[in-house]
């Protein structure tokens, strides 16, 4: 029997149907690895150690769907998360021009295949 990571993982889809399929695939593949999984309801930010977000970003780096100017740093703070993964693609021009979005790598393929 494999041991689960003793942390809470969360999934927050701020784009509704745009990323619903991707979020569902990630949830199925990633949640079994963690001790606790929380799936956020619309516009909710769960308090978790690791959070996967699905969103479209404005040129400023803020979430397009937000009624307020909310970016990844605010989401990580609100979630009290140590790790935030933007699981949806961030257009290159927005990622390069925004100081709001820390960048690591592009999602090239299904990492959980």
N, C-alpha and C positions, 0 to 999 in steps of 0.2 A: 504494500500500500504506500503510495507516495504521500509525502507530507505537504500540506498547504502553507503558503506564505502567511505568516501570522499578522497580516495587515488587512485593512479595508480598502477595496477598490470601488470606484464609482464611475458611472457612465452618465453623462449629461448631454443630451441632444438638443441644441438650441435652434436647429433648422428644421424641425418637424420631419416631414416626409422626404426632404432632400437627402438626408443621410440615414434614414431609418433602417435601410437594408444593411448598410455598413456597420451601424451601431449594433444591430442584432447579431451579425456575424462575429464581431469582436466580443460581444457579451458571451456568446456561446463558447468561444475559444479561450477567453482569458479568465472569466469568472471562476472556473473550476480550480484555478491555480491559487486563489486567495481564500482566506478563512471567511471573510465577510464581503458581500457584494451589495451595493446599493445602486438602484437605477432611479435617476431623478425624474420627477414629473416636470411638466413644462415650466421653464424658467426657474426651476429650483436648483440650488447648488448643494449637493450632499457634502457632509463633513466626512472626509475620507483621507487616507494616507496617499493614495494614488488615484488621480482622476483622469479619465479619458473624456475629452470634449469633442463635439461635432458641431461645427458652425461655419458660417461664411463670415469673412472679415472685411471691414471697411478699409480704406486706404490708410487710416490712422492706426490700424491695428485693433480697433475696438470691434466687438461683435456687431454685425449688421442688424441682427434681429432684436437687439436690446433697445429698450425704450430709454435707457441711460447710456452714458459712455462707459461701457464696461469692457475691459480687456482681460487677457489671460492672467496678468499679475493679480488683478482684483479677484478673479475667480479662484486662483490658487490660495489667496489670502482667506477668502470667505470659506473655502472648503477645508482650510487648515491643512492643505495638502503639501507633502514634501516633493511630489512629482506630478506635473501636469503634462499630459500628452494631447496635442491637437491631432486627433486621429483623422480628421478631414484635411484635404489638401489646402495649402495656403498658397495663393498665386505668388510667383517669384517676385514680381514688382512690389507687392505689399510686404512680403517677408524682408526684402532688402531695404525698404525705405521706412520701416516701422521700428522704433526703439521699444515698442510695447511687446513685440513677439520675440522671445528668445528662440533661436533656431538651432536645431540639431541635424536633422536629415529629412529627406523626402521619403514618403511611403511609396516605394517602387512596385511592390507586389504584395500578395497576401502573405504576411509574415507568419501566419498561423497555419498555413497549409501543410 
